[in-house]
Amino acid sequence: MACIVNVTNGPLEQQEIDAYIARAIDKYGREPRQIDITVDGDEVELHYHFPKQPFHRIRRITGYLVGTLDRFNNGKRAEEKDRVKHTIAQ
């Protein structure tokens, strides 16, 4: 993915811009979609914009926190199938 970089209030060398992208990857574990850099003398203000990540639902089933049941063995699958599912009466 190519990171879009917007620099305002002054020029920056490409080496410094690359360092800010590397900092984001080290700090957040992923490359930002866009970086807004505002230059204020010797200081810079950074705003990182990341793409939205999908939400993975995690449930507690038979005492385990799981997202899906695909890693359960046959015994755990049978236990999940036989469990009593509670509902709220209205």
Phi and psi in radians as a Rosetta constraint file:
Dihedral C 1 N 2 CA 2 C 2 CIRCULARHARMONIC -1.634 0.35
Dihedral N 2 CA 2 C 2 N 3 CIRCULARHARMONIC 2.279 0.35
Dihedral C 2 N 3 CA 3 C 3 CIRCULARHARMONIC -1.535 0.35
Dihedral N 3 CA 3 C 3 N 4 CIRCULARHARMONIC 2.262 0.35
Dihedral C 3 N 4 CA 4 C 4 CIRCULARHARMONIC -1.541 0.35
Dihedral N 4 CA 4 C 4 N 5 CIRCULARHARMONIC 2.255 0.35
Dihedral C 4 N 5 CA 5 C 5 CIRCULARHARMONIC -2.076 0.35
Dihedral N 5 CA 5 C 5 N 6 CIRCULARHARMONIC 2.183 0.35
Dihedral C 5 N 6 CA 6 C 6 CIRCULARHARMONIC -1.984 0.35
Dihedral N 6 CA 6 C 6 N 7 CIRCULARHARMONIC 2.080 0.35
Dihedral C 6 N 7 CA 7 C 7 CIRCULARHARMONIC -1.941 0.35
Dihedral N 7 CA 7 C 7 N 8 CIRCULARHARMONIC 2.237 0.35
Dihedral C 7 N 8 CA 8 C 8 CIRCULARHARMONIC -2.161 0.35
Dihedral N 8 CA 8 C 8 N 9 CIRCULARHARMONIC 2.669 0.35
Dihedral C 8 N 9 CA 9 C 9 CIRCULARHARMONIC 1.233 0.35
Dihedral N 9 CA 9 C 9 N 10 CIRCULARHARMONIC 0.337 0.35
Dihedral C 9 N 10 CA 10 C 10 CIRCULARHARMONIC 2.687 0.35
Dihedral N 10 CA 10 C 10 N 11 CIRCULARHARMONIC 2.847 0.35
Dihedral C 10 N 11 CA 11 C 11 CIRCULARHARMONIC -1.500 0.35
Dihedral N 11 CA 11 C 11 N 12 CIRCULARHARMONIC 2.701 0.35
Dihedral C 11 N 12 CA 12 C 12 CIRCULARHARMONIC -2.347 0.35
Dihedral N 12 CA 12 C 12 N 13 CIRCULARHARMONIC 2.548 0.35
Dihedral C 12 N 13 CA 13 C 13 CIRCULARHARMONIC -1.310 0.35
Dihedral N 13 CA 13 C 13 N 14 CIRCULARHARMONIC 2.630 0.35
Dihedral C 13 N 14 CA 14 C 14 CIRCULARHARMONIC -1.052 0.35
Dihedral N 14 CA 14 C 14 N 15 CIRCULARHARMONIC -0.585 0.35
Dihedral C 14 N 15 CA 15 C 15 CIRCULARHARMONIC -1.089 0.35
Dihedral N 15 CA 15 C 15 N 16 CIRCULARHARMONIC -0.690 0.35
Dihedral C 15 N 16 CA 16 C 16 CIRCULARHARMONIC -1.221 0.35
Dihedral N 16 CA 16 C 16 N 17 CIRCULARHARMONIC -0.694 0.35
Dihedral C 16 N 17 CA 17 C 17 CIRCULARHARMONIC -1.082 0.35
Dihedral N 17 CA 17 C 17 N 18 CIRCULARHARMONIC -0.757 0.35
Dihedral C 17 N 18 CA 18 C 18 CIRCULARHARMONIC -1.085 0.35
Dihedral N 18 CA 18 C 18 N 19 CIRCULARHARMONIC -0.605 0.35
Dihedral C 18 N 19 CA 19 C 19 CIRCULARHARMONIC -1.161 0.35
Dihedral N 19 CA 19 C 19 N 20 CIRCULARHARMONIC -0.656 0.35
Dihedral C 19 N 20 CA 20 C 20 CIRCULARHARMONIC -1.197 0.35
Dihedral N 20 CA 20 C 20 N 21 CIRCULARHARMONIC -0.630 0.35
Dihedral C 20 N 21 CA 21 C 21 CIRCULARHARMONIC -1.161 0.35
Dihedral N 21 CA 21 C 21 N 22 CIRCULARHARMONIC -0.750 0.35
Dihedral C 21 N 22 CA 22 C 22 CIRCULARHARMONIC -1.098 0.35
Dihedral N 22 CA 22 C 22 N 23 CIRCULARHARMONIC -0.660 0.35
Dihedral C 22 N 23 CA 23 C 23 CIRCULARHARMONIC -1.079 0.35
Dihedral N 23 CA 23 C 23 N 24 CIRCULARHARMONIC -0.745 0.35
Dihedral C 23 N 24 CA 24 C 24 CIRCULARHARMONIC -1.108 0.35
Dihedral N 24 CA 24 C 24 N 25 CIRCULARHARMONIC -0.730 0.35
Dihedral C 24 N 25 CA 25 C 25 CIRCULARHARMONIC -1.138 0.35
Dihedral N 25 CA 25 C 25 N 26 CIRCULARHARMONIC -0.722 0.35
Dihedral C 25 N 26 CA 26 C 26 CIRCULARHARMONIC -1.145 0.35
Dihedral N 26 CA 26 C 26 N 27 CIRCULARHARMONIC -0.734 0.35
Dihedral C 26 N 27 CA 27 C 27 CIRCULARHARMONIC -1.329 0.35
Dihedral N 27 CA 27 C 27 N 28 CIRCULARHARMONIC -0.720 0.35
Dihedral C 27 N 28 CA 28 C 28 CIRCULARHARMONIC -1.896 0.35
Dihedral N 28 CA 28 C 28 N 29 CIRCULARHARMONIC -0.139 0.35
Dihedral C 28 N 29 CA 29 C 29 CIRCULARHARMONIC 1.353 0.35
Dihedral N 29 CA 29 C 29 N 30 CIRCULARHARMONIC 0.177 0.35
Dihedral C 29 N 30 CA 30 C 30 CIRCULARHARMONIC -2.733 0.35
Dihedral N 30 CA 30 C 30 N 31 CIRCULARHARMONIC 2.749 0.35
Dihedral C 30 N 31 CA 31 C 31 CIRCULARHARMONIC -1.434 0.35
Dihedral N 31 CA 31 C 31 N 32 CIRCULARHARMONIC 2.344 0.35
Dihedral C 31 N 32 CA 32 C 32 CIRCULARHARMONIC -1.236 0.35
Dihedral N 32 CA 32 C 32 N 33 CIRCULARHARMONIC 2.682 0.35
Dihedral C 32 N 33 CA 33 C 33 CIRCULARHARMONIC -1.300 0.35
Dihedral N 33 CA 33 C 33 N 34 CIRCULARHARMONIC -0.622 0.35
Dihedral C 33 N 34 CA 34 C 34 CIRCULARHARMONIC -2.640 0.35
Dihedral N 34 CA 34 C 34 N 35 CIRCULARHARMONIC 2.565 0.35
Dihedral C 34 N 35 CA 35 C 35 CIRCULARHARMONIC -2.231 0.35
Dihedral N 35 CA 35 C 35 N 36 CIRCULARHARMONIC 2.243 0.35
Dihedral C 35 N 36 CA 36 C 36 CIRCULARHARMONIC -1.808 0.35
Dihedral N 36 CA 36 C 36 N 37 CIRCULARHARMONIC 2.098 0.35
Dihedral C 36 N 37 CA 37 C 37 CIRCULARHARMONIC -2.007 0.35
Dihedral N 37 CA 37 C 37 N 38 CIRCULARHARMONIC 2.123 0.35
Dihedral C 37 N 38 CA 38 C 38 CIRCULARHARMONIC -1.914 0.35
Dihedral N 38 CA 38 C 38 N 39 CIRCULARHARMONIC 2.097 0.35
Dihedral C 38 N 39 CA 39 C 39 CIRCULARHARMONIC -1.583 0.35
Dihedral N 39 CA 39 C 39 N 40 CIRCULARHARMONIC 2.262 0.35
Dihedral C 39 N 40 CA 40 C 40 CIRCULARHARMONIC -2.329 0.35
Dihedral N 40 CA 40 C 40 N 41 CIRCULARHARMONIC 1.428 0.35
Dihedral C 40 N 41 CA 41 C 41 CIRCULARHARMONIC 1.221 0.35
Dihedral N 41 CA 41 C 41 N 42 CIRCULARHARMONIC -2.095 0.35
Dihedral C 41 N 42 CA 42 C 42 CIRCULARHARMONIC -1.553 0.35
Dihedral N 42 CA 42 C 42 N 43 CIRCULARHARMONIC -0.097 0.35
Dihedral C 42 N 43 CA 43 C 43 CIRCULARHARMONIC -1.730 0.35
Dihedral N 43 CA 43 C 43 N 44 CIRCULARHARMONIC 2.672 0.35
Dihedral C 43 N 44 CA 44 C 44 CIRCULARHARMONIC -2.296 0.35
Dihedral N 44 CA 44 C 44 N 45 CIRCULARHARMONIC 2.557 0.35
Dihedral C 44 N 45 CA 45 C 45 CIRCULARHARMONIC -1.989 0.35
Dihedral N 45 CA 45 C 45 N 46 CIRCULARHARMONIC 2.211 0.35
Dihedral C 45 N 46 CA 46 C 46 CIRCULARHARMONIC -1.935 0.35
Dihedral N 46 CA 46 C 46 N 47 CIRCULARHARMONIC 2.353 0.35
Dihedral C 46 N 47 CA 47 C 47 CIRCULARHARMONIC -2.240 0.35
Dihedral N 47 CA 47 C 47 N 48 CIRCULARHARMONIC 2.014 0.35
Dihedral C 47 N 48 CA 48 C 48 CIRCULARHARMONIC -1.671 0.35
Dihedral N 48 CA 48 C 48 N 49 CIRCULARHARMONIC 2.424 0.35
Dihedral C 48 N 49 CA 49 C 49 CIRCULARHARMONIC -2.121 0.35
Dihedral N 49 CA 49 C 49 N 50 CIRCULARHARMONIC 2.105 0.35
Dihedral C 49 N 50 CA 50 C 50 CIRCULARHARMONIC -1.908 0.35
Dihedral N 50 CA 50 C 50 N 51 CIRCULARHARMONIC 2.618 0.35
Dihedral C 50 N 51 CA 51 C 51 CIRCULARHARMONIC -1.187 0.35
Dihedral N 51 CA 51 C 51 N 52 CIRCULARHARMONIC 2.652 0.35
Dihedral C 51 N 52 CA 52 C 52 CIRCULARHARMONIC -1.162 0.35
Dihedral N 52 CA 52 C 52 N 53 CIRCULARHARMONIC 2.442 0.35
Dihedral C 52 N 53 CA 53 C 53 CIRCULARHARMONIC -1.775 0.35
Dihedral N 53 CA 53 C 53 N 54 CIRCULARHARMONIC 2.505 0.35
Dihedral C 53 N 54 CA 54 C 54 CIRCULARHARMONIC -1.145 0.35
Dihedral N 54 CA 54 C 54 N 55 CIRCULARHARMONIC 2.552 0.35
Dihedral C 54 N 55 CA 55 C 55 CIRCULARHARMONIC -1.548 0.35
Dihedral N 55 CA 55 C 55 N 56 CIRCULARHARMONIC 2.196 0.35
Dihedral C 55 N 56 CA 56 C 56 CIRCULARHARMONIC -1.877 0.35
Dihedral N 56 CA 56 C 56 N 57 CIRCULARHARMONIC 2.089 0.35
Dihedral C 56 N 57 CA 57 C 57 CIRCULARHARMONIC -1.309 0.35
Dihedral N 57 CA 57 C 57 N 58 CIRCULARHARMONIC 2.337 0.35
Dihedral C 57 N 58 CA 58 C 58 CIRCULARHARMONIC -2.082 0.35
Dihedral N 58 CA 58 C 58 N 59 CIRCULARHARMONIC 2.300 0.35
Dihedral C 58 N 59 CA 59 C 59 CIRCULARHARMONIC -2.170 0.35
Dihedral N 59 CA 59 C 59 N 60 CIRCULARHARMONIC 2.737 0.35
Dihedral C 59 N 60 CA 60 C 60 CIRCULARHARMONIC -1.687 0.35
Dihedral N 60 CA 60 C 60 N 61 CIRCULARHARMONIC 1.976 0.35
Dihedral C 60 N 61 CA 61 C 61 CIRCULARHARMONIC -2.176 0.35
Dihedral N 61 CA 61 C 61 N 62 CIRCULARHARMONIC 2.182 0.35
Dihedral C 61 N 62 CA 62 C 62 CIRCULARHARMONIC 0.848 0.35
Dihedral N 62 CA 62 C 62 N 63 CIRCULARHARMONIC 0.697 0.35
Dihedral C 62 N 63 CA 63 C 63 CIRCULARHARMONIC 1.534 0.35
Dihedral N 63 CA 63 C 63 N 64 CIRCULARHARMONIC 0.026 0.35
Dihedral C 63 N 64 CA 64 C 64 CIRCULARHARMONIC -2.095 0.35
Dihedral N 64 CA 64 C 64 N 65 CIRCULARHARMONIC 2.492 0.35
Dihedral C 64 N 65 CA 65 C 65 CIRCULARHARMONIC -1.507 0.35
Dihedral N 65 CA 65 C 65 N 66 CIRCULARHARMONIC 2.075 0.35
Dihedral C 65 N 66 CA 66 C 66 CIRCULARHARMONIC -2.385 0.35
Dihedral N 66 CA 66 C 66 N 67 CIRCULARHARMONIC 2.682 0.35
Dihedral C 66 N 67 CA 67 C 67 CIRCULARHARMONIC -1.698 0.35
Dihedral N 67 CA 67 C 67 N 68 CIRCULARHARMONIC -0.695 0.35
Dihedral C 67 N 68 CA 68 C 68 CIRCULARHARMONIC -2.412 0.35
Dihedral N 68 CA 68 C 68 N 69 CIRCULARHARMONIC 2.903 0.35
Dihedral C 68 N 69 CA 69 C 69 CIRCULARHARMONIC -1.708 0.35
Dihedral N 69 CA 69 C 69 N 70 CIRCULARHARMONIC 0.102 0.35
Dihedral C 69 N 70 CA 70 C 70 CIRCULARHARMONIC -1.164 0.35
Dihedral N 70 CA 70 C 70 N 71 CIRCULARHARMONIC -0.343 0.35
Dihedral C 70 N 71 CA 71 C 71 CIRCULARHARMONIC -1.668 0.35
Dihedral N 71 CA 71 C 71 N 72 CIRCULARHARMONIC 0.000 0.35
Dihedral C 71 N 72 CA 72 C 72 CIRCULARHARMONIC -1.299 0.35
Dihedral N 72 CA 72 C 72 N 73 CIRCULARHARMONIC 2.502 0.35
Dihedral C 72 N 73 CA 73 C 73 CIRCULARHARMONIC -1.418 0.35
Dihedral N 73 CA 73 C 73 N 74 CIRCULARHARMONIC 3.105 0.35
Dihedral C 73 N 74 CA 74 C 74 CIRCULARHARMONIC -1.050 0.35
Dihedral N 74 CA 74 C 74 N 75 CIRCULARHARMONIC -0.652 0.35
Dihedral C 74 N 75 CA 75 C 75 CIRCULARHARMONIC -1.126 0.35
Dihedral N 75 CA 75 C 75 N 76 CIRCULARHARMONIC -0.796 0.35
Dihedral C 75 N 76 CA 76 C 76 CIRCULARHARMONIC -1.180 0.35
Dihedral N 76 CA 76 C 76 N 77 CIRCULARHARMONIC -0.636 0.35
Dihedral C 76 N 77 CA 77 C 77 CIRCULARHARMONIC -1.114 0.35
Dihedral N 77 CA 77 C 77 N 78 CIRCULARHARMONIC -0.713 0.35
Dihedral C 77 N 78 CA 78 C 78 CIRCULARHARMONIC -1.165 0.35
Dihedral N 78 CA 78 C 78 N 79 CIRCULARHARMONIC -0.692 0.35
Dihedral C 78 N 79 CA 79 C 79 CIRCULARHARMONIC -1.085 0.35
Dihedral N 79 CA 79 C 79 N 80 CIRCULARHARMONIC -0.711 0.35
Dihedral C 79 N 80 CA 80 C 80 CIRCULARHARMONIC -1.174 0.35
Dihedral N 80 CA 80 C 80 N 81 CIRCULARHARMONIC -0.686 0.35
Dihedral C 80 N 81 CA 81 C 81 CIRCULARHARMONIC -1.159 0.35
Dihedral N 81 CA 81 C 81 N 82 CIRCULARHARMONIC -0.630 0.35
Dihedral C 81 N 82 CA 82 C 82 CIRCULARHARMONIC -1.515 0.35
Dihedral N 82 CA 82 C 82 N 83 CIRCULARHARMONIC -0.106 0.35
Dihedral C 82 N 83 CA 83 C 83 CIRCULARHARMONIC -1.225 0.35
Dihedral N 83 CA 83 C 83 N 84 CIRCULARHARMONIC 2.698 0.35
Dihedral C 83 N 84 CA 84 C 84 CIRCULARHARMONIC -1.532 0.35
Dihedral N 84 CA 84 C 84 N 85 CIRCULARHARMONIC 2.127 0.35
Dihedral C 84 N 85 CA 85 C 85 CIRCULARHARMONIC -1.689 0.35
Dihedral N 85 CA 85 C 85 N 86 CIRCULARHARMONIC 2.115 0.35
Dihedral C 85 N 86 CA 86 C 86 CIRCULARHARMONIC -1.526 0.35
Dihedral N 86 CA 86 C 86 N 87 CIRCULARHARMONIC 2.502 0.35
Dihedral C 86 N 87 CA 87 C 87 CIRCULARHARMONIC -2.149 0.35
Dihedral N 87 CA 87 C 87 N 88 CIRCULARHARMONIC 2.836 0.35
Dihedral C 87 N 88 CA 88 C 88 CIRCULARHARMONIC -1.737 0.35
Dihedral N 88 CA 88 C 88 N 89 CIRCULARHARMONIC 2.135 0.35
Dihedral C 88 N 89 CA 89 C 89 CIRCULARHARMONIC -1.389 0.35
Dihedral N 89 CA 89 C 89 N 90 CIRCULARHARMONIC 2.412 0.35
